Amino acid sequence: MKKKKEAERLNKFQHKFNWDFQIEETLFKNEYKAIVVTDKNQNIIWVNDGFKDMTGYSLSYVKNKNPKILQGEKTSKEALKKLKEELSKESICETSMVNYRKDGSEYMCDIKIYPIHNKNKKVEHYLALENESQLN
């Protein structure tokens, strides 16, 4: 039920921004807790309730902010570099890194980011599906 509601919300974005993206297929074939949608400049435009549960941050707090607010001292520079390289190639990218909750506690975040093209084949947004895994 939750995925259906999230897909409906993302479908509204799809119509608004003319996305050329398989929303339901992407959501239903992946396990995730949090969804983060950013614009092409990586400013957050929407997060689901799972994001708040995982990080402690509400949509109203993170809207128009960069996901870098989740990073800190132990966030892997190599993982960030890999993400930047993959995103510059407009490829789907996956990595894991230490992120930080609103209360400052660390968690391991598994991230899969999809570039979202519009009907003109230009990347205008990104969809990140995130899960929390065990810290090593």
N, CA and C atoms as a LAMMPS dump frame, in Angstrom:
ITEM: TIMESTEP
0
ITEM: NUMBER OF ATOMS
408
ITEM: BOX BOUNDS ff ff ff
-5.0000000000000000e+02 5.0000000000000000e+02
-5.0000000000000000e+02 5.0000000000000000e+02
-5.0000000000000000e+02 5.0000000000000000e+02
ITEM: ATOMS id mol type element x y z
1 1 1 N 0.829 -1.194 0
2 1 2 C 0 0 0
3 1 3 C 0.872 1.255 0
4 2 1 N 1.945 1.218 0.816
5 2 2 C 2.84 2.365 0.907
6 2 3 C 3.48 2.657 -0.454
7 3 1 N 3.965 1.609 -1.123
8 3 2 C 4.606 1.81 -2.436
9 3 3 C 3.616 2.374 -3.448
10 4 1 N 2.378 1.935 -3.372
11 4 2 C 1.351 2.43 -4.287
12 4 3 C 1.145 3.931 -4.073
13 5 1 N 1.07 4.351 -2.817
14 5 2 C 0.88 5.768 -2.481
15 5 3 C 2.089 6.593 -2.955
16 6 1 N 3.279 6.051 -2.75
17 6 2 C 4.497 6.755 -3.19
18 6 3 C 4.545 6.84 -4.715
19 7 1 N 4.126 5.77 -5.387
20 7 2 C 4.098 5.781 -6.857
21 7 3 C 3.11 6.834 -7.357
22 8 1 N 1.968 6.962 -6.677
23 8 2 C 0.995 7.982 -7.067
24 8 3 C 1.587 9.383 -6.933
25 9 1 N 2.322 9.614 -5.842
26 9 2 C 2.961 10.924 -5.633
27 9 3 C 3.997 11.185 -6.732
28 10 1 N 4.799 10.178 -7.047
29 10 2 C 5.822 10.337 -8.088
30 10 3 C 5.181 10.507 -9.471
31 11 1 N 4.037 9.875 -9.681
32 11 2 C 3.333 10.057 -10.963
33 11 3 C 2.907 11.51 -11.151
34 12 1 N 2.561 12.193 -10.057
35 12 2 C 2.222 13.617 -10.153
36 12 3 C 3.428 14.42 -10.628
37 13 1 N 4.616 14.076 -10.087
38 13 2 C 5.843 14.735 -10.556
39 13 3 C 6.08 14.409 -12.031
40 14 1 N 5.829 13.158 -12.399
41 14 2 C 6.049 12.727 -13.777
42 14 3 C 5.231 13.587 -14.739
43 15 1 N 3.981 13.824 -14.387
44 15 2 C 3.131 14.654 -15.252
45 15 3 C 3.579 16.115 -15.228
46 16 1 N 3.922 16.596 -14.069
47 16 2 C 4.324 18.002 -13.926
48 16 3 C 5.608 18.31 -14.703
49 17 1 N 6.579 17.383 -14.632
50 17 2 C 7.906 17.635 -15.209
51 17 3 C 8.167 16.888 -16.517
52 18 1 N 7.153 16.165 -17.029
53 18 2 C 7.305 15.389 -18.274
54 18 3 C 8.439 14.37 -18.202
55 19 1 N 8.496 13.634 -17.095
56 19 2 C 9.517 12.609 -16.948
57 19 3 C 9.272 11.471 -17.927
58 20 1 N 10.363 10.92 -18.413
59 20 2 C 10.332 9.698 -19.201
60 20 3 C 10.981 8.633 -18.312
61 21 1 N 10.196 8.046 -17.416
62 21 2 C 10.751 7.192 -16.364
63 21 3 C 9.698 6.177 -15.938
64 22 1 N 10.131 4.94 -15.71
65 22 2 C 9.224 3.857 -15.297
66 22 3 C 9.119 3.835 -13.776
67 23 1 N 8.217 4.624 -13.232
68 23 2 C 8.116 4.773 -11.783
69 23 3 C 7.74 3.466 -11.085
70 24 1 N 6.601 2.898 -11.46
71 24 2 C 6.144 1.695 -10.761
72 24 3 C 7.153 0.568 -10.872
73 25 1 N 7.663 0.367 -12.065
74 25 2 C 8.641 -0.704 -12.272
75 25 3 C 9.853 -0.507 -11.352
76 26 1 N 10.34 0.723 -11.256
77 26 2 C 11.508 1.016 -10.429
78 26 3 C 11.2 0.801 -8.951
79 27 1 N 10.061 1.303 -8.489
80 27 2 C 9.719 1.159 -7.07
81 27 3 C 9.463 -0.289 -6.685
82 28 1 N 8.742 -1.024 -7.532
83 28 2 C 8.335 -2.358 -7.153
84 28 3 C 9.426 -3.407 -7.328
85 29 1 N 10.471 -3.099 -8.1
86 29 2 C 11.551 -4.084 -8.249
87 29 3 C 12.692 -3.833 -7.258
88 30 1 N 12.588 -2.78 -6.455
89 30 2 C 13.642 -2.454 -5.504
90 30 3 C 13.113 -2.433 -4.074
91 31 1 N 13.979 -2.854 -3.157
92 31 2 C 13.683 -2.69 -1.735
93 31 3 C 14.258 -1.346 -1.317
94 32 1 N 13.49 -0.592 -0.577
95 32 2 C 13.976 0.696 -0.091
96 32 3 C 13.161 1.099 1.12
97 33 1 N 13.728 1.975 1.905
98 33 2 C 12.983 2.591 2.994
99 33 3 C 12.711 4.049 2.647
100 34 1 N 13.733 4.732 2.154
101 34 2 C 13.611 6.162 1.885
102 34 3 C 13.667 6.443 0.39
103 35 1 N 12.903 7.459 -0.013
104 35 2 C 12.961 7.987 -1.379
105 35 3 C 13.341 9.457 -1.269
106 36 1 N 14.298 9.854 -2.101
107 36 2 C 14.677 11.262 -2.184
108 36 3 C 14.623 11.653 -3.656
109 37 1 N 13.887 12.704 -3.966
110 37 2 C 13.836 13.241 -5.324
111 37 3 C 14.505 14.604 -5.302
112 38 1 N 15.493 14.774 -6.186
113 38 2 C 16.182 16.059 -6.284
114 38 3 C 16.043 16.604 -7.698
115 39 1 N 16.267 17.899 -7.827
116 39 2 C 16.321 18.493 -9.159
117 39 3 C 17.719 18.252 -9.737
118 40 1 N 17.97 18.761 -10.94
119 40 2 C 19.263 18.486 -11.587
120 40 3 C 20.441 19.114 -10.833
121 41 1 N 20.177 20.098 -9.968
122 41 2 C 21.228 20.707 -9.143
123 41 3 C 21.345 20.017 -7.79
124 42 1 N 20.649 18.909 -7.644
125 42 2 C 20.651 18.081 -6.442
126 42 3 C 20.06 18.784 -5.224
127 43 1 N 19.095 19.649 -5.459
128 43 2 C 18.314 20.22 -4.364
129 43 3 C 17.084 19.345 -4.176
130 44 1 N 16.796 19.002 -2.945
131 44 2 C 15.696 18.084 -2.637
132 44 3 C 14.355 18.757 -2.929
133 45 1 N 13.507 18.048 -3.683
134 45 2 C 12.156 18.556 -3.917
135 45 3 C 11.109 17.715 -3.179
136 46 1 N 11.441 16.46 -2.844
137 46 2 C 10.489 15.624 -2.125
138 46 3 C 11.206 14.447 -1.484
139 47 1 N 10.743 14.051 -0.306
140 47 2 C 11.164 12.807 0.352
141 47 3 C 9.905 12.109 0.867
142 48 1 N 9.986 10.801 1.015
143 48 2 C 8.848 10.06 1.551
144 48 3 C 8.933 10.007 3.086
145 49 1 N 7.909 9.412 3.689
146 49 2 C 7.891 9.291 5.157
147 49 3 C 9.017 8.401 5.666
148 50 1 N 9.433 7.423 4.848
149 50 2 C 10.536 6.549 5.241
150 50 3 C 11.836 7.317 5.44
151 51 1 N 12.008 8.392 4.687
152 51 2 C 13.193 9.242 4.846
153 51 3 C 13.195 9.87 6.237
154 52 1 N 12.041 10.375 6.65
155 52 2 C 11.954 10.974 7.992
156 52 3 C 12.211 9.913 9.062
157 53 1 N 11.641 8.72 8.868
158 53 2 C 11.855 7.633 9.829
159 53 3 C 13.337 7.271 9.935
160 54 1 N 14.025 7.266 8.799
161 54 2 C 15.427 6.845 8.757
162 54 3 C 16.381 7.932 9.253
163 55 1 N 16.082 9.196 8.926
164 55 2 C 17.044 10.272 9.199
165 55 3 C 16.629 11.232 10.31
166 56 1 N 15.343 11.299 10.587
167 56 2 C 14.849 12.275 11.558
168 56 3 C 14.513 13.621 10.928
169 57 1 N 14.813 13.786 9.633
170 57 2 C 14.545 15.052 8.946
171 57 3 C 13.199 14.996 8.217
172 58 1 N 12.39 16.044 8.37
173 58 2 C 11.102 16.133 7.679
174 58 3 C 11.292 16.748 6.294
175 59 1 N 10.292 16.561 5.443
176 59 2 C 10.315 17.171 4.116
177 59 3 C 10.446 18.684 4.24
178 60 1 N 9.706 19.288 5.152
179 60 2 C 9.753 20.753 5.265
180 60 3 C 11.158 21.243 5.631
181 61 1 N 11.92 20.432 6.377
182 61 2 C 13.283 20.821 6.74
183 61 3 C 14.252 20.657 5.563
184 62 1 N 14.142 19.549 4.839
185 62 2 C 15.142 19.258 3.797
186 62 3 C 14.805 19.831 2.426
187 63 1 N 13.566 20.259 2.223
188 63 2 C 13.18 20.771 0.902
189 63 3 C 14.09 21.93 0.504
190 64 1 N 14.575 21.877 -0.735
191 64 2 C 15.501 22.866 -1.324
192 64 3 C 16.911 22.809 -0.737
193 65 1 N 17.195 21.798 0.091
194 65 2 C 18.559 21.593 0.587
195 65 3 C 19.203 20.462 -0.215
196 66 1 N 20.52 20.383 -0.156
197 66 2 C 21.271 19.337 -0.821
198 66 3 C 21.387 18.131 0.115
199 67 1 N 21.355 16.906 -0.423
200 67 2 C 21.519 15.729 0.443
201 67 3 C 22.835 15.714 1.234
202 68 1 N 23.755 16.609 0.896
203 68 2 C 25.015 16.696 1.662
204 68 3 C 24.771 16.965 3.134
205 69 1 N 23.577 17.456 3.487
206 69 2 C 23.294 17.699 4.905
207 69 3 C 23.363 16.41 5.718
208 70 1 N 23.29 15.254 5.033
209 70 2 C 23.358 13.957 5.709
210 70 3 C 24.798 13.474 5.888
211 71 1 N 25.739 14.164 5.279
212 71 2 C 27.133 13.714 5.309
213 71 3 C 27.893 14.332 6.473
214 72 1 N 28.986 13.664 6.815
215 72 2 C 29.8 14.147 7.92
216 72 3 C 31.191 13.571 7.867
217 73 1 N 31.829 13.603 9.013
218 73 2 C 33.237 13.238 9.145
219 73 3 C 33.578 11.855 8.575
220 74 1 N 32.727 10.867 8.818
221 74 2 C 33.05 9.49 8.386
222 74 3 C 32.447 9.128 7.029
223 75 1 N 31.811 10.083 6.355
224 75 2 C 31.264 9.813 5.02
225 75 3 C 32.434 9.595 4.054
226 76 1 N 32.383 8.516 3.312
227 76 2 C 33.478 8.127 2.42
228 76 3 C 33.654 9.1 1.259
229 77 1 N 34.839 9.664 1.158
230 77 2 C 35.158 10.558 0.023
231 77 3 C 35.168 9.754 -1.276
232 78 1 N 35.61 8.486 -1.204
233 78 2 C 35.639 7.636 -2.397
234 78 3 C 34.222 7.369 -2.904
235 79 1 N 33.3 7.093 -1.987
236 79 2 C 31.912 6.846 -2.387
237 79 3 C 31.312 8.099 -3.023
238 80 1 N 31.614 9.26 -2.457
239 80 2 C 31.099 10.518 -3.015
240 80 3 C 31.675 10.769 -4.405
241 81 1 N 32.958 10.471 -4.571
242 81 2 C 33.603 10.656 -5.877
243 81 3 C 32.968 9.728 -6.911
244 82 1 N 32.723 8.471 -6.514
245 82 2 C 32.097 7.495 -7.412
246 82 3 C 30.704 7.977 -7.828
247 83 1 N 29.925 8.462 -6.857
248 83 2 C 28.587 8.97 -7.177
249 83 3 C 28.668 10.116 -8.178
250 84 1 N 29.559 11.04 -7.927
251 84 2 C 29.699 12.202 -8.802
252 84 3 C 30.066 11.772 -10.226
253 85 1 N 31.007 10.828 -10.344
254 85 2 C 31.427 10.336 -11.66
255 85 3 C 30.277 9.647 -12.392
256 86 1 N 29.559 8.773 -11.686
257 86 2 C 28.449 8.045 -12.318
258 86 3 C 27.336 9.002 -12.729
259 87 1 N 27.017 9.947 -11.855
260 87 2 C 25.956 10.9 -12.18
261 87 3 C 26.338 11.773 -13.375
262 88 1 N 27.624 12.104 -13.484
263 88 2 C 28.056 12.923 -14.626
264 88 3 C 27.898 12.159 -15.942
265 89 1 N 27.898 10.815 -15.87
266 89 2 C 27.687 9.985 -17.065
267 89 3 C 26.212 9.663 -17.267
268 90 1 N 25.375 10.205 -16.388
269 90 2 C 23.931 9.951 -16.425
270 90 3 C 23.611 8.463 -16.301
271 91 1 N 24.39 7.755 -15.48
272 91 2 C 24.151 6.332 -15.255
273 91 3 C 23.487 6.127 -13.899
274 92 1 N 22.828 4.983 -13.778
275 92 2 C 22.316 4.578 -12.47
276 92 3 C 23.53 4.267 -11.61
277 93 1 N 23.544 4.75 -10.389
278 93 2 C 24.706 4.475 -9.538
279 93 3 C 24.262 3.959 -8.183
280 94 1 N 25.12 3.107 -7.633
281 94 2 C 24.869 2.503 -6.331
282 94 3 C 26.114 2.609 -5.486
283 95 1 N 25.916 2.911 -4.213
284 95 2 C 27.032 2.922 -3.279
285 95 3 C 26.486 2.827 -1.864
286 96 1 N 27.388 2.671 -0.913
287 96 2 C 27.049 2.703 0.51
288 96 3 C 27.987 3.684 1.181
289 97 1 N 27.449 4.436 2.124
290 97 2 C 28.293 5.381 2.854
291 97 3 C 27.682 5.67 4.211
292 98 1 N 28.532 6.128 5.106
293 98 2 C 28.054 6.563 6.409
294 98 3 C 27.366 7.911 6.223
295 99 1 N 26.14 7.997 6.704
296 99 2 C 25.409 9.257 6.757
297 99 3 C 25.081 9.551 8.207
298 100 1 N 24.502 10.698 8.44
299 100 2 C 24.203 11.139 9.799
300 100 3 C 22.75 11.56 9.917
301 101 1 N 22.122 11.101 11.008
302 101 2 C 20.738 11.481 11.298
303 101 3 C 20.7 12.891 11.892
304 102 1 N 19.51 13.404 12.022
305 102 2 C 19.307 14.73 12.609
306 102 3 C 19.907 14.805 14.014
307 103 1 N 19.818 13.693 14.754
308 103 2 C 20.361 13.686 16.123
309 103 3 C 21.883 13.492 16.166
310 104 1 N 22.514 13.398 14.981
311 104 2 C 23.966 13.259 14.911
312 104 3 C 24.463 11.829 14.884
313 105 1 N 23.578 10.844 15.085
314 105 2 C 24.023 9.452 15.078
315 105 3 C 24.308 8.991 13.65
316 106 1 N 25.26 8.064 13.549
317 106 2 C 25.69 7.556 12.244
318 106 3 C 24.827 6.371 11.824
319 107 1 N 24.676 6.207 10.527
320 107 2 C 24.069 4.992 9.982
321 107 3 C 24.688 4.723 8.616
322 108 1 N 24.701 3.448 8.237
323 108 2 C 25.197 3.069 6.915
324 108 3 C 24.026 3.155 5.949
325 109 1 N 24.203 3.933 4.899
326 109 2 C 23.14 4.164 3.925
327 109 3 C 23.518 3.518 2.594
328 110 1 N 22.677 2.586 2.144
329 110 2 C 22.829 1.986 0.823
330 110 3 C 21.966 2.806 -0.128
331 111 1 N 22.575 3.339 -1.17
332 111 2 C 21.899 4.284 -2.059
333 111 3 C 21.936 3.775 -3.496
334 112 1 N 20.808 3.896 -4.168
335 112 2 C 20.728 3.622 -5.602
336 112 3 C 20.064 4.842 -6.229
337 113 1 N 20.78 5.53 -7.117
338 113 2 C 20.292 6.773 -7.703
339 113 3 C 20.012 6.573 -9.197
340 114 1 N 18.827 6.992 -9.583
341 114 2 C 18.397 6.929 -10.98
342 114 3 C 18.318 8.343 -11.543
343 115 1 N 19.034 8.617 -12.645
344 115 2 C 18.803 9.897 -13.322
345 115 3 C 17.439 9.828 -14.006
346 116 1 N 16.678 10.895 -13.923
347 116 2 C 15.36 10.929 -14.55
348 116 3 C 15.392 11.91 -15.712
349 117 1 N 15.139 11.367 -16.893
350 117 2 C 15.136 12.184 -18.109
351 117 3 C 13.732 12.734 -18.36
352 118 1 N 13.692 13.885 -18.996
353 118 2 C 12.4 14.391 -19.448
354 118 3 C 12.161 13.877 -20.867
355 119 1 N 11.081 14.288 -21.45
356 119 2 C 10.725 13.805 -22.792
357 119 3 C 11.748 14.226 -23.852
358 120 1 N 12.552 15.246 -23.546
359 120 2 C 13.601 15.698 -24.465
360 120 3 C 14.943 15.006 -24.202
361 121 1 N 14.921 13.959 -23.384
362 121 2 C 16.113 13.149 -23.075
363 121 3 C 17.164 13.899 -22.262
364 122 1 N 16.757 14.941 -21.556
365 122 2 C 17.673 15.683 -20.684
366 122 3 C 17.401 15.277 -19.234
367 123 1 N 18.483 15.089 -18.46
368 123 2 C 18.313 14.774 -17.042
369 123 3 C 17.883 16.042 -16.312
370 124 1 N 16.723 15.966 -15.703
371 124 2 C 16.183 17.102 -14.963
372 124 3 C 16.059 16.819 -13.471
373 125 1 N 16.002 15.533 -13.109
374 125 2 C 15.817 15.148 -11.707
375 125 3 C 16.573 13.848 -11.433
376 126 1 N 16.688 13.538 -10.145
377 126 2 C 17.269 12.268 -9.701
378 126 3 C 16.345 11.658 -8.666
379 127 1 N 16.235 10.335 -8.712
380 127 2 C 15.468 9.588 -7.73
381 127 3 C 16.438 8.678 -6.996
382 128 1 N 16.528 8.855 -5.681
383 128 2 C 17.392 8.001 -4.868
384 128 3 C 16.525 7.094 -4.007
385 129 1 N 16.829 5.801 -4.053
386 129 2 C 16.201 4.815 -3.181
387 129 3 C 17.251 4.426 -2.152
388 130 1 N 16.887 4.515 -0.875
389 130 2 C 17.875 4.316 0.179
390 130 3 C 17.39 3.315 1.218
391 131 1 N 18.361 2.572 1.754
392 131 2 C 18.124 1.634 2.845
393 131 3 C 19.207 1.827 3.887
394 132 1 N 18.862 1.493 5.096
395 132 2 C 19.852 1.487 6.16
396 132 3 C 20.386 0.073 6.308
397 133 1 N 21.71 -0.057 6.407
398 133 2 C 22.326 -1.365 6.632
399 133 3 C 23.21 -1.265 7.868
400 134 1 N 23.847 -2.362 8.203
401 134 2 C 24.661 -2.399 9.421
402 134 3 C 25.974 -1.655 9.246
403 135 1 N 26.331 -0.865 10.239
404 135 2 C 27.66 -0.253 10.267
405 135 3 C 28.674 -1.358 10.547
406 136 1 N 29.819 -1.288 9.872
407 136 2 C 30.851 -2.315 10.078
408 136 3 C 31.623 -2.046 11.342
